[in-house]
Amino acid sequence: MAAVVLRRISAVLALLVASVFLVSSPAMADPDEGDNKTLRNALESAAKGQADAIQKLNASKKRQVQLQTTVITATAAAKTLETQVGSIANRTYRLGRTSTMALLLNSSSPDSFLERVQHLDMLAQLDGQILSQYRDDLAQAQAAKAAVEKEIKEQQKQVAALTKKKKEAELALGSVGGGGAAGGFVNVNSPLAKAAPRNSDGSWPKESCTVDDPTTSGCITPRTLHAYQEAVAADFTHYTNCFSQRSSGEHPKGRACDFSANKSGFQNVAASGSDKTYGNNLAAFFVKNADRLGVMYVIWYRQIWMPGTGWKAYSGTGGPAAVHTNHVHLSML
């Protein structure tokens, strides 16, 4: 009887130990990144502003190239008609309306009169077409030139906006002891990800937390899901956690994921060895594909990357999770 009781007690103890182990398993806990709401809001505003300015700047440069092509084409078309326009002007000056009527009245027969009428009518139509095309070509060239000047002003505006947002990012990072130049994480062998859908003007569509998060029981945006799936397709398969309830940041909005450097979960130590290499490569992957995926910013190993500033020092305070030395943080636009 005593043996049976002991076996039952042992079984219960084993279950309790297993339960404790599961609860404390690093793969089941979100990394405690700290909760500096002011910093997070400032970084989000700065990164979004940079991405928006860069998108508008690139779109304006593309339109400028197209407009400059139109200027060249329309100007060349008008140039080719200048000789014919000159001939029309010269003929009109020499003949005039009186000479034209005289030409008709001097016809020797009705047939000759009709022939001359048809000839003059065809000539007038041809002259009208040439003059009309010439005017259209000149007008198109002038309109395109004005549009080019407008695009140049737009580019100057976006450069100013980008400069402003860069300064905001530097001030935000400087408030926590960061913001200085950093070496960054680059891998020339990083694979290219499939591009996420954009609007027709090149901007990113607005998205909300509408799709199931494959890493939790929460939700994420379609663009965040795409970025996660592309990372997995590139063989970045270590433990990942995207949606989580927090008081600030992108996680509760479904626009962020934390990718553990360690395969099994978030370890309370700074990554080293193969784990560090994994994090380096993953951070480099997201940066290389930032424009294709819609990345807002990436944080890894005390450094942060944003679209307009590149890699900067990120000196958060706290343990490995707070300074992001045990996981790569990805925030999406």
ZINOR-V642680 format. One record per backbone hydrogen bond with DSSP energy under -1.0 kcal/mol. NH is the residue of the N-H (numbers start at 0). CO is the residue of the C=O. E is the energy in kcal/mol with one decimal. If there is no record, write none. Layout:
((NH/CO/E) (NH/CO/E))
//
This chain:
((4/0/-2.2) (5/1/-2.4) (6/2/-2.1) (7/3/-2.2) (8/4/-2.7) (9/5/-2.5) (10/6/-2.2) (11/7/-2.5) (12/8/-2.7) (13/9/-2.3) (14/10/-2.1) (15/11/-2.4) (16/12/-2.6) (17/13/-2.5) (18/14/-2.5) (19/15/-2.5) (20/16/-2.4) (21/17/-2.4) (22/18/-2.4) (23/19/-2.1) (27/24/-2.1) (32/30/-1.3) (36/34/-1.5) (39/35/-2.5) (40/36/-2.7) (41/37/-2.2) (42/38/-2.7) (43/39/-2.5) (44/40/-2.4) (45/41/-2.5) (46/42/-2.9) (47/43/-2.6) (48/44/-2.3) (49/45/-2.3) (50/46/-2.5) (51/47/-2.6) (52/48/-2.4) (53/49/-2.6) (54/50/-2.3) (55/51/-2.4) (56/52/-2.5) (57/53/-2.6) (58/54/-2.3) (59/55/-2.3) (60/56/-2.2) (61/57/-2.0) (62/58/-2.3) (63/59/-2.4) (64/60/-2.0) (65/61/-1.9) (66/62/-2.6) (67/63/-2.7) (68/64/-1.7) (69/65/-1.8) (70/66/-2.5) (71/67/-2.1) (72/68/-2.6) (73/69/-2.9) (74/70/-2.4) (75/71/-2.2) (76/72/-2.3) (77/73/-2.2) (78/74/-2.1) (79/75/-1.8) (84/80/-2.8) (85/81/-2.4) (86/82/-2.0) (87/83/-2.1) (88/84/-2.3) (89/85/-2.3) (90/86/-2.5) (91/87/-2.5) (92/88/-1.9) (93/89/-2.1) (94/90/-2.7) (95/91/-1.0) (98/94/-1.1) (99/95/-1.2) (100/96/-2.1) (101/97/-2.4) (102/98/-2.1) (103/99/-1.6) (104/100/-2.6) (105/101/-1.7) (106/103/-1.5) (112/108/-2.3) (113/109/-2.5) (114/110/-2.3) (115/111/-2.2) (116/112/-2.3) (117/113/-2.6) (118/114/-2.2) (119/115/-2.7) (120/116/-2.5) (121/117/-2.6) (122/118/-2.2) (123/119/-2.5) (124/120/-2.4) (125/121/-2.5) (126/122/-2.7) (127/123/-2.6) (128/124/-2.5) (129/125/-2.5) (130/126/-2.7) (131/127/-2.5) (132/128/-2.6) (133/129/-2.3) (134/130/-2.3) (135/131/-2.4) (136/132/-2.6) (137/133/-2.2) (138/134/-2.6) (139/135/-2.6) (140/136/-2.3) (141/137/-2.4) (142/138/-2.5) (143/139/-2.3) (144/140/-2.1) (145/141/-2.1) (146/142/-2.1) (147/143/-2.2) (148/144/-1.9) (149/145/-1.7) (150/146/-2.3) (151/147/-2.1) (152/148/-1.7) (153/149/-2.1) (154/150/-2.4) (155/151/-2.0) (156/152/-2.0) (157/153/-2.2) (158/154/-2.4) (159/155/-1.8) (160/156/-2.0) (161/157/-2.6) (162/158/-2.4) (163/159/-2.1) (164/160/-2.3) (165/161/-2.2) (166/162/-1.9) (167/163/-2.1) (168/164/-2.2) (169/165/-2.4) (170/166/-2.4) (171/167/-2.4) (172/168/-2.5) (173/169/-2.4) (174/170/-1.5) (175/172/-1.3) (176/173/-1.6) (177/172/-3.1) (178/312/-2.9) (181/310/-1.0) (189/186/-2.1) (195/291/-3.1) (198/202/-3.3) (201/198/-2.0) (209/207/-1.8) (210/219/-2.4) (212/217/-2.3) (219/210/-2.6) (220/253/-2.5) (224/220/-2.4) (225/221/-2.2) (226/222/-2.1) (227/223/-2.5) (228/224/-2.7) (229/225/-2.3) (230/226/-2.0) (231/227/-2.3) (232/228/-2.4) (233/229/-1.4) (234/231/-2.0) (235/230/-2.4) (236/234/-1.1) (238/262/-1.3) (240/257/-2.5) (253/250/-1.7) (254/249/-2.5) (256/329/-2.0) (257/240/-3.1) (258/327/-2.8) (259/238/-2.7) (260/325/-2.4) (265/25/-1.3) (270/324/-3.0) (274/271/-1.4) (276/272/-2.0) (277/273/-2.4) (278/274/-2.2) (279/275/-2.6) (280/276/-2.6) (281/277/-2.3) (282/278/-2.6) (283/279/-2.2) (284/280/-2.0) (285/281/-2.1) (286/282/-2.0) (287/283/-2.6) (288/284/-1.7) (289/286/-1.3) (292/288/-2.4) (293/289/-2.5) (294/289/-1.9) (295/330/-2.9) (296/330/-1.6) (297/304/-1.8) (298/328/-2.3) (299/302/-2.7) (300/323/-3.8) (301/322/-1.9) (303/311/-2.9) (304/297/-3.0) (305/309/-1.1) (309/305/-2.2) (311/303/-2.7) (312/179/-2.6) (313/301/-3.4) (322/318/-1.9) (324/319/-2.8) (327/258/-2.7) (328/298/-2.8) (329/256/-2.6) (330/296/-2.6) (331/254/-3.1) (332/293/-2.9))
//
